[in-house]
Amino acid sequence: MFSGCGGLSLGFTQAGHTIVSAFDNWDEAINVYRANFRHPDIKLDLSDVAAATNAILPLHPQMIIGGPPCQDFSSAGDRNENKGRGDLTVDYAQIVANVRPEWFVMENVARITKTQKLVEAKRIFKGAGYGLTQTVLDASRCGVPQKRKRFILIGKLGEQDGFMEECLNKNLADHDMTVAEALGDKIDIQYYYRHPRSYVRRGIFSVNEPSPTIRGVNRPLPQGYQLHPNDPVKNLDGIRPLTTHERSLIQTFPDDFVFLGSKTDQEQMIGNAVPVKLGEYVGKCILDYIKASEVADWKLIKQQYPEEIVNHEEESVKDIDKSRNVLISLVKADNMEQYIDQSAKIYYTGKKFPSTVALNKLYYFMPYVKEHGIRDLYLIKIARVGTRKEGQPNNDPNDFRLVFEIEFIKQLFPDYKKVHLDIWQTFKDTTLGEMIE
């Protein structure tokens, strides 16, 4: 949400995530976004919480990311959080709470930590069940040649507050990245002008230091500019402002990123963007956390359940008991044939099978065949820790999964029915009767 020209989207894509859709309300930025990405960018007023919720719910996102407009909080503005755009932070929180993805990421200026809008947004997130980690990252320690401090709030359903702190801090660089370090021969000047917010500050900077924050305006060197005591030059010979392209490179957009529209619009969207490498840094931290959590979860499951977890092998299944818990789980295209012909004897979970599942309560199994839906009912005879190799012999014998030994009972529906497969919330206590209803 609030996708702008695509800095955060590109960063998360480079980290290894897949963006399924973007949303914004600024035509010029949408045009640039669509010129650089293949997934949809939909024009939508995100202050309309109901409309945004209805647009996003059918996508079933695992994560929502976005940076609600920050001008009402920014030190470059008048710092009045009640002028209207600050409300979009609360709207963002409400949309996330309505959709309830497993994860969300919210980016903003560092000053948001001093606002009541953040307090209100965090109250909404906590009420929806999210554990929260917040931090302020200096982009120059995250692969961006720019002193740009940004607030990052990450939420995950069911987690403890502070769960991502270690991941976010352990990979920070040990020095501030300079413009010359990042751009090399792509920039052919030693010093440049960046218009100060006030002439009590310097306006000349060296490429051998990080750039100051790239803002949404790029003004020329004014006639009669008086050197500031901290300007690193003796005179103004050859001094110029950065070009639009150079500013995009400092925001770590790639050389071939396509910008469209007027120079004013391009400068604004570049200044508004989340630096690509900052987005990539956060995106990688999340993937690192997921990977580490998966390894820890499997070790814990093996400790808790060294043998069988459940065993219904001897129970009668002549009469279907609608009060029993049912597991509905995805069967991918490379493994669906045995489920279509109802001959399946074993099912192994995906690596991200949620640890919230009450395994000892599971009784029935219904395979959700990809692009088809659910149809058939199986008995879970035995559930235990195993490996993917049991279902597909050519796979890694150390790729641990939950393995269910199953037996076909009956075809529950005449044809496949599509249902919303919300694995992170419904496996724990979904009964067969509730599912049918």
Backbone hydrogen bonds in HBPLUS format (Angstrom, degrees):
<---DONOR---> <-ACCEPTOR-->    atom                        ^
c    i                          cat <-CA-CA->   ^        H-A-AA   ^      H-
h    n   atom  resd res      DA  || num        DHA   H-A  angle D-A-AA Bond
n    s   type  num  typ     dist DA aas  dist angle  dist       angle   num
A0002-PHE N   A0023-PHE O   2.91 MM  21  5.90 114.7  2.34 139.2 157.2     1
A0003-SER N   A0023-PHE O   3.11 MM  20  5.86 165.3  2.13 141.4 145.8     2
A0006-GLY N   A0003-SER O   3.06 MM   3  5.59 130.5  2.31 149.8 150.6     3
A0010-LEU N   A0006-GLY O   2.89 MM   4  5.90 164.3  1.91 150.2 154.3     4
A0011-GLY N   A0007-GLY O   3.02 MM   4  6.17 158.8  2.06 145.4 151.6     5
A0012-PHE N   A0008-LEU O   2.97 MM   4  6.18 166.1  1.99 153.7 156.3     6
A0013-THR N   A0009-SER O   2.91 MM   4  6.08 151.4  1.99 145.4 154.3     7
A0014-GLN N   A0010-LEU O   2.87 MM   4  6.08 160.8  1.90 151.6 156.2     8
A0015-ALA N   A0011-GLY O   3.02 MM   4  6.25 135.5  2.22 138.0 150.5     9
A0017-HIS N   A0012-PHE O   2.98 MM   5  5.51 163.7  2.01 155.4 150.2    10
A0016-GLY N   A0013-THR O   3.04 MM   3  5.24 141.3  2.20 101.2 112.4    11
A0022-ALA N   A0040-PRO O   2.90 MM  18  6.17 142.8  2.04 141.1 152.8    12
A0042-ILE N   A0022-ALA O   2.80 MM  20  6.12 161.8  1.83 150.9 144.9    13
A0024-ASP N   A0042-ILE O   3.16 MM  18  6.48 155.8  2.22 149.5 154.1    14
A0044-LEU N   A0024-ASP O   2.80 MM  20  5.67 153.9  1.87 135.1 144.1    15
A0030-ILE N   A0026-TRP O   2.95 MM   4  6.17 159.2  2.00 158.0 164.9    16
A0031-ASN N   A0027-ASP O   2.93 MM   4  6.20 153.4  2.00 153.1 159.5    17
A0032-VAL N   A0028-GLU O   3.31 MM   4  6.62 153.8  2.38 140.7 146.6    18
A0033-TYR N   A0029-ALA O   2.87 MM   4  6.14 164.5  1.90 153.9 158.6    19
A0034-ARG N   A0030-ILE O   2.88 MM   4  6.06 167.7  1.90 155.1 157.6    20
A0035-ALA N   A0031-ASN O   3.16 MM   4  6.30 134.2  2.38 134.1 145.5    21
A0035-ALA N   A0032-VAL O   3.08 MM   3  5.11 129.6  2.35  95.9 109.8    22
A0036-ASN N   A0033-TYR O   3.00 MM   3  5.38 154.5  2.07 110.0 118.2    23
A0037-PHE N   A0033-TYR O   3.06 MM   4  6.15 130.8  2.31 154.9 168.8    24
A0048-ASP N   A0045-ASP O   3.06 MM   3  5.84 165.3  2.08 119.8 124.6    25
A0052-ALA N   A0048-ASP O   2.98 MM   4  6.21 163.9  2.00 159.5 164.7    26
A0053-THR N   A0049-VAL O   2.87 MM   4  5.98 161.1  1.90 149.3 154.8    27
A0054-ASN N   A0050-ALA O   3.00 MM   4  6.19 162.3  2.03 149.0 153.5    28
A0055-ALA N   A0051-ALA O   2.99 MM   4  6.17 141.0  2.15 140.8 151.4    29
A0056-ILE N   A0052-ALA O   3.00 MM   4  6.17 147.5  2.11 149.7 157.5    30
A0057-LEU N   A0053-THR O   2.95 MM   4  5.92 164.1  1.98 156.7 160.3    31
A0059-LEU N   A0056-ILE O   2.92 MM   3  5.50 151.1  2.01 120.7 129.8    32
A0060-HIS N   A0057-LEU O   3.03 MM   3  5.55 157.9  2.08 119.0 125.3    33
A0103-TRP N   A0062-GLN O   3.00 MM  41  6.28 154.0  2.07 148.4 156.5    34
A0064-ILE N   A0103-TRP O   3.18 MM  39  6.53 144.4  2.32 127.8 135.4    35
A0105-VAL N   A0064-ILE O   2.83 MM  41  6.38 143.7  1.96 151.0 159.1    36
A0066-GLY N   A0105-VAL O   3.06 MM  39  6.41 126.3  2.36 142.4 157.7    37
A0107-GLU N   A0066-GLY O   3.03 MM  41  6.28 153.5  2.11 136.9 143.8    38
A0073-PHE N   A0070-CYS O   2.88 MM   3  5.42 151.5  1.96 119.1 128.2    39
A0074-SER N   A0070-CYS O   2.98 MM   4  5.92 136.1  2.18 152.6 164.9    40
A0077-GLY N   A0074-SER O   3.04 MM   3  5.25 157.4  2.09 105.2 112.4    41
A0087-ASP N   A0084-GLY O   3.07 MM   3  5.45 142.4  2.21 104.5 114.8    42
A0088-LEU N   A0085-ARG O   3.00 MM   3  5.45 149.7  2.09 109.1 117.6    43
A0089-THR N   A0086-GLY O   3.14 MM   3  5.72 152.0  2.22 112.7 119.6    44
A0090-VAL N   A0087-ASP O   3.02 MM   3  5.27 120.9  2.38 102.7 116.6    45
A0091-ASP N   A0087-ASP O   2.90 MM   4  6.28 155.8  1.96 149.3 157.4    46
A0092-TYR N   A0088-LEU O   2.83 MM   4  5.93 153.4  1.90 139.1 145.9    47
A0093-ALA N   A0089-THR O   3.13 MM   4  6.42 158.0  2.18 140.8 145.9    48
A0094-GLN N   A0090-VAL O   2.95 MM   4  6.24 155.2  2.01 149.5 156.3    49
A0095-ILE N   A0091-ASP O   2.92 MM   4  6.19 156.7  1.97 154.1 159.8    50
A0096-VAL N   A0092-TYR O   3.01 MM   4  6.27 167.3  2.02 154.8 158.1    51
A0097-ALA N   A0093-ALA O   2.91 MM   4  6.11 159.5  1.95 147.2 153.4    52
A0098-ASN N   A0094-GLN O   2.91 MM   4  6.11 143.2  2.04 140.8 150.7    53
A0099-VAL N   A0095-ILE O   2.93 MM   4  6.18 159.3  1.97 155.5 160.4    54
A0100-ARG N   A0096-VAL O   2.71 MM   4  5.58 160.9  1.75 154.8 161.0    55
A0157-LEU N   A0102-GLU O   2.97 MM  55  5.41 157.3  2.02 150.5 157.1    56
A0104-PHE N   A0155-GLY O   2.97 MM  51  5.18 140.8  2.13 142.0 142.4    57
A0155-GLY N   A0104-PHE O   2.95 MM  51  5.18 166.6  1.97 144.4 147.4    58
A0106-MET N   A0153-LEU O   2.80 MM  47  5.07 159.9  1.84 150.7 157.4    59
A0153-LEU N   A0106-MET O   2.83 MM  47  5.07 157.6  1.88 152.9 159.2    60
A0108-ASN N   A0151-PHE O   2.95 MM  43  5.05 147.4  2.05 143.6 146.8    61
A0151-PHE N   A0108-ASN O   2.72 MM  43  5.05 144.8  1.84 143.7 151.0    62
A0112-ILE N   A0109-VAL O   3.17 MM   3  5.91 167.7  2.18 119.8 123.7    63
A0113-THR N   A0110-ALA O   3.29 MM   3  6.32 173.8  2.29 126.9 128.2    64
A0114-LYS N   A0111-ARG O   2.96 MM   3  5.69 169.8  1.97 124.0 127.4    65
A0115-THR N   A0112-ILE O   3.10 MM   3  5.32 161.9  2.14 118.6 118.3    66
A0120-GLU N   A0116-GLN O   2.91 MM   4  6.19 157.5  1.96 151.8 157.1    67
A0121-ALA N   A0117-LYS O   2.88 MM   4  6.11 158.5  1.93 146.2 152.5    68
A0122-LYS N   A0118-LEU O   2.85 MM   4  6.01 166.0  1.87 156.1 159.1    69
A0123-ARG N   A0119-VAL O   3.06 MM   4  6.25 146.1  2.18 140.0 149.2    70
A0124-ILE N   A0120-GLU O   3.15 MM   4  6.50 148.8  2.25 144.3 152.0    71
A0124-ILE N   A0121-ALA O   3.11 MM   3  5.18 119.4  2.49  95.5 110.0    72
A0125-PHE N   A0121-ALA O   2.97 MM   4  6.33 161.0  2.00 152.4 157.7    73
A0126-LYS N   A0122-LYS O   2.89 MM   4  6.04 166.9  1.90 150.6 154.1    74
A0127-GLY N   A0123-ARG O   3.00 MM   4  6.09 153.5  2.07 139.4 147.0    75
A0128-ALA N   A0124-ILE O   3.09 MM   4  6.34 132.4  2.33 141.5 153.4    76
A0128-ALA N   A0125-PHE O   3.09 MM   3  5.19 134.4  2.31  97.1 109.7    77
A0130-TYR N   A0125-PHE O   3.21 MM   5  5.67 167.2  2.22 144.8 143.3    78
A0129-GLY N   A0126-LYS O   3.02 MM   3  5.19 159.9  2.06 106.3 112.5    79
A0158-GLY N   A0129-GLY O   2.93 MM  29  5.94 170.0  1.94 172.2 169.3    80
A0131-GLY N   A0156-LYS O   2.90 MM  25  5.43 172.4  1.90 148.4 145.9    81
A0156-LYS N   A0131-GLY O   3.07 MM  25  5.43 150.6  2.16 144.9 154.1    82
A0162-GLY N   A0132-LEU O   2.72 MM  30  6.05 158.1  1.76 137.7 144.3    83
A0133-THR N   A0154-ILE O   2.89 MM  21  5.26 150.0  1.98 152.4 161.0    84
A0154-ILE N   A0133-THR O   2.87 MM  21  5.26 168.0  1.88 157.1 160.3    85
A0135-THR N   A0152-ILE O   2.95 MM  17  5.43 149.6  2.05 151.1 160.3    86
A0152-ILE N   A0135-THR O   2.82 MM  17  5.43 167.7  1.83 163.2 164.5    87
A0137-LEU N   A0150-ARG O   2.84 MM  13  5.40 153.3  1.91 160.1 152.5    88
A0150-ARG N   A0137-LEU O   2.88 MM  13  5.40 163.2  1.91 153.1 156.8    89
A0141-ARG N   A0138-ASP O   2.90 MM   3  5.69 166.3  1.92 126.7 131.4    90
A0139-ALA N   A0148-ARG O   2.92 MM   9  5.30 174.9  1.92 142.1 143.6    91
A0142-CYS N   A0139-ALA O   2.90 MM   3  4.96 161.0  1.93 110.4 114.9    92
A0144-VAL N   A0139-ALA O   3.14 MM   5  5.29 145.5  2.26 150.8 146.6    93
A0177-MET N   A0140-SER O   2.97 MM  37  5.12 158.9  2.02 129.9 136.0    94
A0173-ALA N   A0141-ARG O   2.95 MM  32  4.78 175.6  1.95 138.3 139.0    95
A0146-GLN N   A0144-VAL O   2.84 MM   2  5.49 139.8  2.00 102.5  92.1    96
A0211-SER N   A0145-PRO O   3.02 MM  66  6.07 166.2  2.04 123.3 122.7    97
A0148-ARG N   A0146-GLN O   3.01 MM   2  5.57 118.4  2.41 108.9  92.2    98
A0147-LYS N   A0211-SER O   2.68 MM  64  6.05 160.1  1.72 172.3 177.5    99
A0159-GLU N   A0156-LYS O   3.31 MM   3  5.75 166.6  2.32 132.7 131.1   100
A0165-GLU N   A0162-GLY O   3.25 MM   3  5.52 169.2  2.26 115.9 119.1   101
A0168-LEU N   A0164-MET O   3.03 MM   4  6.20 159.3  2.08 161.4 167.4   102
A0169-ASN N   A0165-GLU O   3.17 MM   4  6.32 139.2  2.35 146.3 156.3   103
A0170-LYS N   A0166-GLU O   3.01 MM   4  5.92 152.0  2.09 156.7 162.1   104
A0182-ALA N   A0178-THR O   3.15 MM   4  6.40 149.7  2.25 144.2 151.2   105
A0179-VAL N   A0209-GLU O   3.25 MM  30  6.24 160.1  2.29 127.5 124.0   106
A0183-LEU N   A0179-VAL O   2.80 MM   4  5.89 168.7  1.81 161.7 165.2   107
A0180-ALA N   A0207-VAL O   2.75 MM  27  5.17 157.8  1.80 154.9 147.3   108
A0184-GLY N   A0180-ALA O   2.87 MM   4  5.05 150.1  1.96 129.3 137.0   109
A0186-LYS N   A0183-LEU O   2.92 MM   3  5.26 162.5  1.95 133.6 136.5   110
A0207-VAL N   A0190-GLN O   3.03 MM  17  5.66 153.7  2.10 151.4 151.8   111
A0192-TYR N   A0205-PHE O   2.97 MM  13  5.56 152.3  2.05 152.2 160.8   112
A0205-PHE N   A0192-TYR O   2.94 MM  13  5.56 162.6  1.97 158.6 164.5   113
A0193-TYR N   A0240-ARG O   2.82 MM  47  5.45 160.0  1.86 121.4 126.7   114
A0194-ARG N   A0203-GLY O   2.79 MM   9  5.22 165.1  1.82 156.8 162.0   115
A0201-ARG N   A0198-SER O   2.95 MM   3  5.85 162.2  1.99 124.9 129.2   116
A0225-TYR N   A0222-PRO O   3.23 MM   3  5.60 139.9  2.40 137.2 130.7   117
A0231-ASP N   A0228-HIS O   2.95 MM   3  5.23 163.0  1.98 114.4 120.0   118
A0239-ILE N   A0236-LEU O   3.15 MM   3  5.32 167.4  2.16 124.9 125.4   119
A0247-ARG N   A0243-THR O   2.96 MM   4  6.24 158.4  2.01 152.0 157.9   120
A0248-SER N   A0244-THR O   3.02 MM   4  6.33 147.1  2.13 143.8 152.9   121
A0249-LEU N   A0245-HIS O   2.97 MM   4  6.32 147.6  2.07 147.3 156.5   122
A0250-ILE N   A0246-GLU O   2.98 MM   4  6.31 151.6  2.06 148.7 156.1   123
A0251-GLN N   A0247-ARG O   3.06 MM   4  6.32 137.1  2.25 136.8 148.2   124
A0253-PHE N   A0248-SER O   2.97 MM   5  5.54 164.4  2.00 157.7 152.6   125
A0252-THR N   A0249-LEU O   2.80 MM   3  4.65 147.8  1.90 102.3 108.9   126
A0276-VAL N   A0251-GLN O   3.06 MM  25  6.52 147.5  2.17 167.0 160.6   127
A0257-PHE N   A0254-PRO O   3.12 MM   3  5.47 168.1  2.14 117.0 118.4   128
A0266-GLN N   A0262-SER O   2.93 MM   4  6.20 163.3  1.96 154.9 159.8   129
A0267-GLU N   A0263-LYS O   2.90 MM   4  6.08 165.1  1.93 152.4 156.1   130
A0268-GLN N   A0264-THR O   3.04 MM   4  6.22 155.3  2.10 144.6 151.5   131
A0269-MET N   A0265-ASP O   2.91 MM   4  6.17 166.5  1.93 156.3 159.0   132
A0270-ILE N   A0266-GLN O   2.96 MM   4  6.08 154.4  2.02 149.9 157.1   133
A0271-GLY N   A0267-GLU O   3.00 MM   4  6.14 161.2  2.04 145.1 150.3   134
A0272-ASN N   A0268-GLN O   2.88 MM   4  6.07 146.6  2.00 146.6 156.4   135
A0273-ALA N   A0269-MET O   3.15 MM   4  6.04 133.0  2.38 134.4 144.0   136
A0278-LEU N   A0275-PRO O   3.02 MM   3  5.27 126.7  2.32 102.7 117.1   137
A0279-GLY N   A0275-PRO O   3.04 MM   4  6.44 159.8  2.09 159.0 164.5   138
A0280-GLU N   A0276-VAL O   2.87 MM   4  6.20 154.6  1.93 149.3 157.5   139
A0281-TYR N   A0277-LYS O   2.90 MM   4  6.00 151.1  1.98 137.0 144.5   140
A0282-VAL N   A0278-LEU O   3.11 MM   4  6.42 164.1  2.14 152.5 154.7   141
A0283-GLY N   A0279-GLY O   2.89 MM   4  6.06 164.9  1.91 152.0 157.0   142
A0284-LYS N   A0280-GLU O   2.88 MM   4  6.03 156.7  1.93 151.0 156.2   143
A0285-CYS N   A0281-TYR O   3.04 MM   4  6.27 154.1  2.10 145.5 152.8   144
A0286-ILE N   A0282-VAL O   3.08 MM   4  6.41 153.6  2.15 151.3 157.4   145
A0287-LEU N   A0283-GLY O   3.18 MM   4  6.48 160.1  2.22 144.9 149.8   146
A0288-ASP N   A0284-LYS O   2.83 MM   4  6.06 157.2  1.88 153.1 159.8   147
A0289-TYR N   A0285-CYS O   2.94 MM   4  6.17 152.7  2.01 143.8 151.2   148
A0290-ILE N   A0286-ILE O   2.92 MM   4  6.22 159.6  1.96 151.8 157.2   149
A0291-LYS N   A0287-LEU O   2.94 MM   4  6.13 164.1  1.97 150.1 154.2   150
A0292-ALA N   A0288-ASP O   2.94 MM   4  6.14 164.5  1.97 149.9 154.1   151
A0293-SER N   A0289-TYR O   2.84 MM   4  6.00 153.6  1.91 148.4 156.3   152
A0294-GLU N   A0290-ILE O   2.91 MM   4  6.13 154.1  1.98 150.8 157.2   153
A0295-VAL N   A0291-LYS O   3.22 MM   4  6.51 162.3  2.26 150.5 153.8   154
A0296-ALA N   A0292-ALA O   3.09 MM   4  6.31 162.1  2.13 146.0 151.1   155
A0297-ASP N   A0293-SER O   2.80 MM   4  5.96 157.9  1.85 151.3 157.6   156
A0298-TRP N   A0294-GLU O   3.09 MM   4  6.30 163.2  2.12 152.2 155.1   157
A0299-LYS N   A0295-VAL O   3.19 MM   4  6.41 158.0  2.24 147.4 153.3   158
A0300-LEU N   A0296-ALA O   3.02 MM   4  6.22 156.1  2.08 147.7 154.5   159
A0301-ILE N   A0297-ASP O   2.87 MM   4  6.15 159.6  1.92 152.7 158.3   160
A0302-LYS N   A0298-TRP O   2.98 MM   4  6.15 159.0  2.02 145.4 150.9   161
A0303-GLN N   A0299-LYS O   3.05 MM   4  6.29 145.6  2.17 141.0 150.3   162
A0304-GLN N   A0300-LEU O   2.89 MM   4  6.18 157.0  1.94 152.4 158.7   163
A0305-TYR N   A0301-ILE O   2.78 MM   4  5.79 157.2  1.83 152.0 158.2   164
A0309-ILE N   A0383-ALA O   2.59 MM  74  5.26 170.5  1.60 161.6 162.0   165
A0383-ALA N   A0310-VAL O   3.16 MM  73  5.30 148.7  2.27 137.5 138.5   166
A0312-HIS N   A0381-LYS O   2.64 MM  69  4.58 143.6  1.77 128.2 140.2   167
A0315-GLU N   A0312-HIS O   3.06 MM   3  5.37 156.2  2.11 111.9 119.4   168
A0324-ARG N   A0321-ASP O   3.19 MM   3  5.82 168.1  2.21 118.0 121.7   169
A0433-GLY N   A0322-LYS O   2.83 MM 111  4.45 154.6  1.89 138.4 130.9   170
A0432-LEU N   A0324-ARG O   2.87 MM 108  6.02 151.7  1.95 172.2 174.3   171
A0363-TYR N   A0325-ASN O   3.07 MM  38  5.58 151.2  2.15 138.0 142.1   172
A0364-TYR N   A0325-ASN O   3.09 MM  39  6.40 170.7  2.10 153.9 156.8   173
A0326-VAL N   A0430-THR O   2.85 MM 104  5.99 160.9  1.89 155.3 159.1   174
A0327-LEU N   A0364-TYR O   2.89 MM  37  6.16 161.6  1.93 138.5 142.5   175
A0366-MET N   A0327-LEU O   2.83 MM  39  6.20 159.5  1.88 159.8 161.3   176
A0329-SER N   A0366-MET O   3.33 MM  37  6.76 149.0  2.43 146.6 154.5   177
A0368-TYR N   A0329-SER O   2.76 MM  39  5.47 174.1  1.76 143.8 142.8   178
A0331-VAL N   A0368-TYR O   2.76 MM  37  5.73 153.2  1.83 153.5 146.6   179
A0370-LYS N   A0331-VAL O   3.01 MM  39  5.88 163.1  2.04 165.6 163.6   180
A0335-ASN N   A0332-LYS O   3.03 MM   3  5.67 164.1  2.06 122.5 126.3   181
A0339-TYR N   A0336-MET O   2.94 MM   3  5.29 136.5  2.13 108.7 121.6   182
A0340-ILE N   A0336-MET O   2.97 MM   4  6.24 148.2  2.07 156.6 166.8   183
A0341-ASP N   A0337-GLU O   3.08 MM   4  6.38 158.6  2.12 152.5 157.2   184
A0343-SER N   A0338-GLN O   2.88 MM   5  5.22 135.4  2.08 150.9 162.9   185
A0344-ALA N   A0338-GLN O   3.15 MM   6  5.01 124.5  2.47 136.9 129.0   186
A0406-ILE N   A0345-LYS O   2.98 MM  61  5.10 155.3  2.04 119.8 127.0   187
A0347-TYR N   A0404-PHE O   2.84 MM  57  5.08 152.5  1.91 146.0 154.6   188
A0404-PHE N   A0347-TYR O   2.68 MM  57  5.08 168.3  1.69 159.4 163.6   189
A0349-THR N   A0402-LEU O   2.90 MM  53  5.41 157.3  1.95 154.1 161.7   190
A0353-PHE N   A0350-GLY O   3.19 MM   3  5.53 147.2  2.30 122.1 119.2   191
A0357-VAL N   A0354-PRO O   3.45 MM   3  6.16 172.6  2.46 117.6 118.8   192
A0359-LEU N   A0357-VAL O   3.02 MM   2  5.52 118.2  2.41 109.4  92.7   193
A0361-LYS N   A0358-ALA O   3.00 MM   3  5.62 161.9  2.03 119.8 125.6   194
A0362-LEU N   A0359-LEU O   3.31 MM   3  5.53 151.1  2.40 104.7 112.2   195
A0380-ILE N   A0363-TYR O   2.87 MM  17  5.42 166.0  1.89 158.9 154.5   196
A0365-PHE N   A0378-TYR O   2.92 MM  13  5.00 155.7  1.98 135.4 137.6   197
A0378-TYR N   A0365-PHE O   2.85 MM  13  5.00 151.9  1.93 155.1 162.0   198
A0369-VAL N   A0373-GLY O   2.91 MM   4  5.22 146.6  2.02 151.3 140.6   199
A0372-HIS N   A0369-VAL O   2.82 MM   3  5.34 154.9  1.89 142.7 144.3   200
A0373-GLY N   A0369-VAL O   2.96 MM   4  5.22 147.4  2.07 138.2 148.4   201
A0374-ILE N   A0417-LYS O   2.80 MM  43  5.29 161.6  1.83 148.4 144.8   202
A0417-LYS N   A0374-ILE O   2.87 MM  43  5.29 154.3  1.94 143.0 150.8   203
A0412-LEU N   A0375-ARG O   2.84 MM  37  5.69 125.9  2.14 143.7 157.5   204
A0413-PHE N   A0375-ARG O   3.26 MM  38  5.17 147.5  2.37 138.7 144.2   205
A0377-LEU N   A0410-LYS O   2.92 MM  33  5.56 172.7  1.92 172.1 174.6   206
A0409-ILE N   A0377-LEU O   2.88 MM  32  5.68 164.3  1.90 153.0 152.6   207
A0410-LYS N   A0377-LEU O   3.37 MM  33  5.56 153.8  2.44 137.1 144.5   208
A0379-LEU N   A0407-GLU O   2.82 MM  28  5.19 161.7  1.86 147.8 151.1   209
A0407-GLU N   A0379-LEU O   3.02 MM  28  5.19 143.3  2.16 138.8 149.1   210
A0381-LYS N   A0405-GLU O   2.79 MM  24  5.52 143.4  1.93 154.7 166.6   211
A0382-ILE N   A0405-GLU O   3.33 MM  23  5.07 158.7  2.38 132.2 136.9   212
A0405-GLU N   A0382-ILE O   2.75 MM  23  5.07 162.9  1.78 153.7 159.4   213
A0384-ARG N   A0403-VAL O   2.97 MM  19  5.43 154.0  2.04 150.5 158.9   214
A0403-VAL N   A0384-ARG O   2.78 MM  19  5.43 176.2  1.78 171.1 172.0   215
A0386-GLY N   A0401-ARG O   2.88 MM  15  5.47 177.6  1.88 165.4 165.4   216
A0401-ARG N   A0386-GLY O   2.92 MM  15  5.47 163.5  1.95 128.7 132.4   217
A0390-GLU N   A0387-THR O   3.20 MM   3  5.92 157.4  2.26 115.3 120.2   218
A0388-ARG N   A0399-ASP O   2.99 MM  11  5.81 151.8  2.07 155.2 162.0   219
A0391-GLY N   A0388-ARG O   2.99 MM   3  5.61 140.6  2.15 115.0 124.5   220
A0392-GLN N   A0388-ARG O   3.01 MM   4  6.23 156.4  2.07 152.5 160.0   221
A0395-ASN N   A0392-GLN O   3.00 MM   3  5.91 163.4  2.03 138.9 140.0   222
A0399-ASP N   A0396-ASP O   3.18 MM   3  5.39 163.5  2.21 115.3 115.9   223
A0425-GLN N   A0422-ASP O   3.14 MM   3  5.94 166.3  2.16 125.2 129.3   224
A0426-THR N   A0422-ASP O   3.20 MM   4  6.13 161.7  2.24 166.3 171.5   225
A0435-MET N   A0431-THR O   3.03 MM   4  6.27 160.0  2.07 152.0 157.7   226
A0436-ILE N   A0432-LEU O   3.01 MM   4  6.25 161.1  2.05 152.4 156.6   227
A0437-GLU N   A0433-GLY O   3.03 MM   4  6.27 158.8  2.08 147.8 153.7   228
